[in-house]
Amino acid sequence: MSDPQSHNDPSYSQGHAQPSDPAHPTGSSNSAHAGAQPTGTPPPESSEPLDPLAAAQAEVAILQAKVAELQDQFVRGQAEVQNARRRADEEVSKARKFALESFADSLLPVLDSLEAGLAIQSATPEQIREGAEATLRQLKSAMERNKIIAIDPATGTKFDPAQHQAISVMPVEQEPNTVVTVLQKGYLIAERVLRPALVTVSAPK
């Protein structure tokens, strides 16, 4: 039979503490677990300073490689420049040779005509003149094919010191500083003065 005091006396419940529930740990146990390091997390890496000498040596190696590359590019560039200059010189030499050959070839018909005219023993003055005129036309044609153009200013043309050479100044009734007469024709070759025209010029008033 149970003791009635065990149910009604408060001192009974105070003297017999109830055991703690293992599924609900106490606060002290929770605080201990909160301070622990989580498993599986790597420790922080130690930041050691780089060796200044090793870093400088690496930088020097990079710069040396760059210098070697630039030197190779420079040598290649110099070789290309020399090759281009040599090719240009060869082209100029070929152009001059071709121009000379072309001009000489255009003069051969003129030479043939002169020799044929001289071979005639009993030519009349009229025949000689006709032959000379035909030969002159051949020569002018050859000169034009080689870009040789006559400088033959008309009377009254403005004096051009780039193409004309004044031999004398004449007091004539025409605009000052203009061509009066042409004493000798000048010539252009490829738009460059080969020989200026010799002229007389009107005097200033």
C-alpha positions as a Python dict, from the first residue, in 0.01 Angstrom:
ca = {
    (1, 'M'): (0, 0, 0),
    (2, 'S'): (143, 340, -99),
    (3, 'D'): (229, 612, 145),
    (4, 'P'): (-11, 906, 109),
    (5, 'Q'): (266, 1147, 207),
    (6, 'S'): (465, 1055, -99),
    (7, 'H'): (199, 1213, -321),
    (8, 'N'): (99, 1515, -117),
    (9, 'D'): (420, 1630, 52),
    (10, 'P'): (612, 1882, -161),
    (11, 'S'): (939, 1790, 7),
    (12, 'Y'): (913, 1450, -141),
    (13, 'S'): (921, 1575, -498),
    (14, 'Q'): (1206, 1813, -420),
    (15, 'G'): (1420, 1539, -267),
    (16, 'H'): (1376, 1312, -565),
    (17, 'A'): (1494, 1500, -881),
    (18, 'Q'): (1376, 1371, -1214),
    (19, 'P'): (1649, 1240, -1451),
    (20, 'S'): (1730, 1466, -1751),
    (21, 'D'): (1607, 1376, -2098),
    (22, 'P'): (1904, 1259, -2311),
    (23, 'A'): (1732, 1384, -2628),
    (24, 'H'): (1743, 1745, -2499),
    (25, 'P'): (2098, 1827, -2387),
    (26, 'T'): (2160, 2098, -2136),
    (27, 'G'): (2286, 2449, -2221),
    (28, 'S'): (2643, 2373, -2112),
    (29, 'S'): (2662, 2089, -2360),
    (30, 'N'): (2539, 2315, -2645),
    (31, 'S'): (2798, 2580, -2572),
    (32, 'A'): (3077, 2323, -2581),
    (33, 'H'): (2971, 2201, -2923),
    (34, 'A'): (2941, 2558, -3060),
    (35, 'G'): (3307, 2635, -2993),
    (36, 'A'): (3444, 2324, -3166),
    (37, 'Q'): (3606, 2339, -3517),
    (38, 'P'): (3377, 2187, -3786),
    (39, 'T'): (3513, 1864, -3924),
    (40, 'G'): (3634, 1863, -4291),
    (41, 'T'): (3728, 2238, -4304),
    (42, 'P'): (4096, 2289, -4411),
    (43, 'P'): (4311, 2504, -4187),
    (44, 'P'): (4389, 2857, -4315),
    (45, 'E'): (4692, 2875, -4547),
    (46, 'S'): (4999, 3045, -4414),
    (47, 'S'): (5086, 3357, -4623),
    (48, 'E'): (5465, 3339, -4647),
    (49, 'P'): (5633, 3637, -4828),
    (50, 'L'): (5787, 3559, -5171),
    (51, 'D'): (6163, 3554, -5198),
    (52, 'P'): (6264, 3894, -5351),
    (53, 'L'): (6567, 3741, -5522),
    (54, 'A'): (6363, 3467, -5686),
    (55, 'A'): (6103, 3717, -5802),
    (56, 'A'): (6372, 3943, -5949),
    (57, 'Q'): (6538, 3650, -6127),
    (58, 'A'): (6205, 3549, -6279),
    (59, 'E'): (6147, 3904, -6400),
    (60, 'V'): (6498, 3916, -6551),
    (61, 'A'): (6435, 3589, -6734),
    (62, 'I'): (6113, 3729, -6882),
    (63, 'L'): (6288, 4048, -6993),
    (64, 'Q'): (6577, 3854, -7145),
    (65, 'A'): (6334, 3645, -7348),
    (66, 'K'): (6161, 3961, -7467),
    (67, 'V'): (6494, 4120, -7565),
    (68, 'A'): (6591, 3809, -7761),
    (69, 'E'): (6257, 3818, -7944),
    (70, 'L'): (6299, 4187, -8030),
    (71, 'Q'): (6655, 4128, -8152),
    (72, 'D'): (6533, 3850, -8380),
    (73, 'Q'): (6259, 4076, -8517),
    (74, 'F'): (6514, 4354, -8576),
    (75, 'V'): (6750, 4122, -8764),
    (76, 'R'): (6464, 3994, -8977),
    (77, 'G'): (6348, 4348, -9048),
    (78, 'Q'): (6698, 4455, -9154),
    (79, 'A'): (6720, 4158, -9388),
    (80, 'E'): (6383, 4244, -9542),
    (81, 'V'): (6489, 4607, -9594),
    (82, 'Q'): (6812, 4501, -9764),
    (83, 'N'): (6627, 4257, -9988),
    (84, 'A'): (6370, 4522, -10082),
    (85, 'R'): (6647, 4771, -10161),
    (86, 'R'): (6830, 4516, -10374),
    (87, 'R'): (6511, 4432, -10565),
    (88, 'A'): (6439, 4802, -10619),
    (89, 'D'): (6791, 4859, -10754),
    (90, 'E'): (6751, 4565, -10988),
    (91, 'E'): (6416, 4698, -11112),
    (92, 'V'): (6563, 5043, -11175),
    (93, 'S'): (6855, 4891, -11362),
    (94, 'K'): (6620, 4679, -11573),
    (95, 'A'): (6397, 4979, -11646),
    (96, 'R'): (6692, 5188, -11760),
    (97, 'K'): (6822, 4907, -11976),
    (98, 'F'): (6480, 4852, -12132),
    (99, 'A'): (6432, 5224, -12197),
    (100, 'L'): (6771, 5248, -12365),
    (101, 'E'): (6702, 4941, -12577),
    (102, 'S'): (6360, 5077, -12676),
    (103, 'F'): (6503, 5415, -12777),
    (104, 'A'): (6787, 5255, -12974),
    (105, 'D'): (6541, 5027, -13152),
    (106, 'S'): (6326, 5325, -13253),
    (107, 'L'): (6630, 5497, -13405),
    (108, 'L'): (6724, 5208, -13630),
    (109, 'P'): (6470, 5297, -13905),
    (110, 'V'): (6610, 5650, -13909),
    (111, 'L'): (6958, 5511, -13957),
    (112, 'D'): (6837, 5286, -14236),
    (113, 'S'): (6676, 5580, -14419),
    (114, 'L'): (6989, 5794, -14394),
    (115, 'E'): (7209, 5515, -14527),
    (116, 'A'): (6966, 5446, -14812),
    (117, 'G'): (6958, 5815, -14908),
    (118, 'L'): (7334, 5842, -14913),
    (119, 'A'): (7356, 5534, -15133),
    (120, 'I'): (7172, 5713, -15416),
    (121, 'Q'): (7432, 5849, -15656),
    (122, 'S'): (7221, 6057, -15894),
    (123, 'A'): (6947, 6204, -15673),
    (124, 'T'): (6794, 6537, -15764),
    (125, 'P'): (6772, 6816, -15505),
    (126, 'E'): (6399, 6755, -15482),
    (127, 'Q'): (6451, 6386, -15411),
    (128, 'I'): (6710, 6468, -15148),
    (129, 'R'): (6470, 6707, -14978),
    (130, 'E'): (6186, 6457, -14985),
    (131, 'G'): (6413, 6190, -14838),
    (132, 'A'): (6531, 6427, -14563),
    (133, 'E'): (6174, 6520, -14473),
    (134, 'A'): (6073, 6154, -14455),
    (135, 'T'): (6371, 6079, -14232),
    (136, 'L'): (6286, 6375, -14007),
    (137, 'R'): (5932, 6244, -13964),
    (138, 'Q'): (6074, 5906, -13865),
    (139, 'L'): (6300, 6070, -13608),
    (140, 'K'): (6018, 6279, -13458),
    (141, 'S'): (5800, 5969, -13434),
    (142, 'A'): (6077, 5781, -13254),
    (143, 'M'): (6123, 6071, -13011),
    (144, 'E'): (5751, 6090, -12936),
    (145, 'R'): (5737, 5717, -12864),
    (146, 'N'): (6011, 5773, -12609),
    (147, 'K'): (5829, 6072, -12453),
    (148, 'I'): (6066, 6333, -12597),
    (149, 'I'): (5860, 6643, -12673),
    (150, 'A'): (5983, 6966, -12835),
    (151, 'I'): (5966, 7300, -12651),
    (152, 'D'): (5878, 7546, -12927),
    (153, 'P'): (5695, 7848, -12781),
    (154, 'A'): (5500, 8072, -13016),
    (155, 'T'): (5569, 8444, -13043),
    (156, 'G'): (5403, 8631, -12758),
    (157, 'T'): (5414, 8336, -12519),
    (158, 'K'): (5488, 8432, -12161),
    (159, 'F'): (5854, 8373, -12082),
    (160, 'D'): (5894, 8063, -11864),
    (161, 'P'): (6238, 8041, -11699),
    (162, 'A'): (6175, 7672, -11624),
    (163, 'Q'): (6164, 7587, -11998),
    (164, 'H'): (6308, 7892, -12174),
    (165, 'Q'): (6653, 8046, -12175),
    (166, 'A'): (6666, 8414, -12273),
    (167, 'I'): (6955, 8500, -12504),
    (168, 'S'): (6872, 8867, -12550),
    (169, 'V'): (6609, 9130, -12470),
    (170, 'M'): (6456, 9319, -12761),
    (171, 'P'): (6259, 9648, -12755),
    (172, 'V'): (5959, 9541, -12961),
    (173, 'E'): (5594, 9638, -12967),
    (174, 'Q'): (5447, 9347, -12774),
    (175, 'E'): (5372, 9256, -12415),
    (176, 'P'): (5682, 9278, -12195),
    (177, 'N'): (5862, 8962, -12091),
    (178, 'T'): (5722, 8749, -12371),
    (179, 'V'): (5893, 8537, -12636),
    (180, 'V'): (5989, 8722, -12955),
    (181, 'T'): (6172, 8451, -13150),
    (182, 'V'): (6292, 8094, -13090),
    (183, 'L'): (6658, 8051, -13179),
    (184, 'Q'): (6676, 7684, -13083),
    (185, 'K'): (6405, 7443, -12975),
    (186, 'G'): (6415, 7287, -12634),
    (187, 'Y'): (6305, 6936, -12541),
    (188, 'L'): (6126, 6759, -12259),
    (189, 'I'): (6180, 6395, -12172),
    (190, 'A'): (5910, 6240, -11954),
    (191, 'E'): (5795, 6592, -11855),
    (192, 'R'): (6146, 6689, -11745),
    (193, 'V'): (6347, 6954, -11924),
    (194, 'L'): (6613, 6788, -12134),
    (195, 'R'): (6719, 7118, -12289),
    (196, 'P'): (6558, 7464, -12255),
    (197, 'A'): (6453, 7656, -12563),
    (198, 'L'): (6682, 7945, -12657),
    (199, 'V'): (6466, 8255, -12709),
    (200, 'T'): (6473, 8631, -12736),
    (201, 'V'): (6243, 8820, -12499),
    (202, 'S'): (6062, 9151, -12528),
    (203, 'A'): (6201, 9430, -12311),
    (204, 'P'): (5996, 9582, -12029),
    (205, 'K'): (5843, 9919, -12106),
}
